[in-house]
Structures are given as C-alpha cells and as structure tokens.
Amino acid sequence: MKNELSFSIELQIKDMNEAQLIELNNRYCEIANYPDNYIYSNDEEFFEMLGWSGLRVAQATFYGNYNYSHAWVTFDGYGNLQSYHFFTVDQLVDFPSTMAEFIEENFEQFEDLFQ
C-alpha cells in the first residue's frame, strides 16, 4: 500500500504544468540514469549539440516520429527522434506512481519541486 508521501507526490505530478513536468522528467532521468529520455527544446541548438551528419539527422527524423514545428524533442528506444507539440504527464519517462515511489526514496534530490 502506498504511503502518504508517495500518494501526495503522485497527485502533485498530475497537477504540474508543462515546464514543471519537463524539469521533473529531466531530473528523474539524470538521477535514475535514463539519459536517452531527456526532453529538449526542438531548436537549432539541440541539433548542434548532437553533432550528427545531415544523413544521420535525416534518418532519425524519417524513422522516428518527428515534426519540426513541435516544441519538444527526445529519442525513442532506437535513437530516432520523437517530438511533442505539448508535453503532458502522459509523455513522462515513467508512470507517475512509479516516479513518486522513486522520488520518495530520493526526496532530497527532488524536494524543491514538491511542497
């Protein structure tokens, strides 16, 4: 059975706005060691950071689910690009309940995001 803190964290996750969800997702990925699931701004700086050839970018966009007009981008499980126009709780790297349990166990690294 879930304890009170974990349940409270899960409810707060579900109430977060887009910017808060992205910050939570990226911090969770960093701490849980899921580097391929970071969310990035879909801009020129992202593509410069990749340092990929034009061919590699073309492949990652073709084989992924990528739209250049979307605001956010990440990688799918195959190294291709996945973009989102909006980022919601459904796009988080893990289920809110699973994230809440992990956050509770590592709360000192997340407490600035929760009340």
C-alpha positions in Angstrom: 0.0 0.0 0.0 1.2 3.5 -0.9 2.2 5.7 1.9 1.0 9.3 2.3 4.1 11.0 0.9 4.2 8.9 -2.3 0.5 9.5 -2.8 0.9 13.2 -2.4 3.9 13.3 -4.8 1.8 11.4 -7.4 -1.1 13.9 -7.1 1.3 16.8 -7.4 2.9 15.3 -10.5 -0.5 15.0 -12.1 -1.1 18.7 -11.4 2.2 20.0 -12.8 2.3 22.4 -15.8 4.4 21.7 -18.8 7.6 23.4 -17.6 7.4 21.6 -14.3 6.9 18.3 -15.9 9.9 18.7 -18.2 12.1 19.8 -15.3 10.8 16.7 -13.3 11.3 14.4 -16.2 14.9 15.5 -16.9 15.9 15.4 -13.2 14.4 12.0 -12.8 16.2 10.8 -16.0 19.5 12.2 -14.6 19.2 10.6 -11.2 17.7 7.3 -12.4 20.3 7.1 -15.2 17.9 7.4 -18.2 19.9 9.8 -20.4 18.1 8.9 -23.6 14.8 10.1 -22.2 15.7 13.8 -21.6 13.4 16.3 -23.1 15.0 19.1 -25.2 13.8 22.2 -26.8 13.3 21.5 -30.5 15.6 24.1 -31.9 18.9 24.6 -33.7 20.9 24.3 -30.5 19.6 20.8 -30.0 20.8 19.7 -33.4 24.2 21.4 -32.9 24.6 19.6 -29.6 24.0 16.2 -31.4 26.8 16.9 -33.8 25.2 14.4 -36.3 25.8 14.4 -40.0 22.9 15.5 -42.2 22.3 11.9 -43.2 22.0 10.8 -39.6 19.6 13.6 -38.8 17.5 12.7 -41.9 17.4 9.0 -40.8 16.5 9.9 -37.2 13.6 12.1 -38.4 12.4 9.7 -41.0 12.4 6.6 -38.8 11.2 8.4 -35.7 8.1 10.4 -35.1 9.4 13.9 -35.6 7.8 17.2 -36.6 10.0 20.2 -36.9 7.2 22.5 -35.7 6.8 20.8 -32.4 8.3 22.4 -29.3 9.9 19.4 -27.6 12.1 16.5 -28.8 13.5 13.4 -27.3 14.8 10.0 -28.5 12.7 6.9 -29.0 14.1 3.5 -28.0 16.0 3.2 -31.3 17.9 6.5 -31.2 15.4 8.2 -33.5 13.7 11.5 -32.8 10.3 11.8 -31.1 8.8 15.2 -30.9 5.9 16.7 -29.0 3.9 19.8 -29.6 2.8 19.8 -25.9 4.4 17.9 -23.0 1.9 16.3 -20.7 2.0 13.7 -17.9 1.4 11.0 -20.5 4.8 11.7 -22.1 6.8 11.3 -18.8 9.5 8.7 -18.9 7.6 6.6 -16.3 4.2 6.3 -14.8 3.5 9.0 -12.1 3.1 6.3 -9.5 6.4 4.7 -10.2 8.1 8.1 -10.3 6.5 9.0 -7.0 8.0 6.0 -5.3 11.4 6.7 -6.7 11.2 10.4 -5.7 10.2 9.4 -2.2 13.3 7.2 -1.9 15.4 10.1 -3.2 13.4 13.0 -1.9 16.4 15.3 -1.1 17.1 15.5 -4.8 13.6 16.5 -5.7 12.2 18.4 -2.7 12.5 21.8 -4.4 9.9 20.5 -6.9 7.4 19.4 -4.3 5.6 21.0 -1.3 
